[in-house]
């Protein structure tokens, strides 16, 4: 009985140690090698911008190789961190919880993100996609010099041969990538990435709408209530209403009432 009490007490301590409450986030950043006083800016897409620009949400300073950003968020969404004097940005998913970002100042794209479900999934998904797309990346790396030389010497035979091979690999990788996207969204009904995949899928006129709808119907309610989740529902409703015979569809021209 005493052991059980100690176990329950320990659990209570663990749960009470959370630094955030409902709809709150805290970004804890490790920025080794970044000078004190350098600015870190939290940015997101301007919802009113026509050119796809970014707006600043918060700004903090690096102190002793660390920084911290706190705030409130009602649903997951993609944001970026911009470090002063660094060209590249660090993309991540801003959501409720404790998000850890370890900045790699020498290669900003290799910065590490962890701490919340969707960010862990985002990192894992990207690593899996690198494997799927490795054949294409390897071909580009192996033949870049050869292509440059062929272009300089106007060796059209070599250029056409490389382009033909590249296109074949590109089609193969494209097919495999699409299969990966579908498999992921089917098996991850809670992931924000899944909603983005299906939303993007439905922008393709040749998309399998029934397949997209089946996957969407399997999503958790919380995911359905995100902006991409609602956008999927609107798109499905619009597509289904334009299909003759579908529930809610408009009657075909000349059809009897």
Secondary structure by P-SEA (a helix, b strand, c coil): caaaaaaaaaaaaaaacccccccbbbbbbbbccccccbbbbbbccccccccbbbbbcbbbbbcccbbbbbbcccbbbbbbbbcccccbbbbbbbcccbbbbbbcccccccccccccaaaaaaaaaaaaaaaaaaaaaaaaaacaaaaaaaaaacaaaaaaaaaaaaaaaaaaaaaaaaaaaaaaaaaccccaaaaaaaaaaaaccccaaaaaaaaaaaccccccccaaaaaaaaaaaaaaaaccccccccccccccc
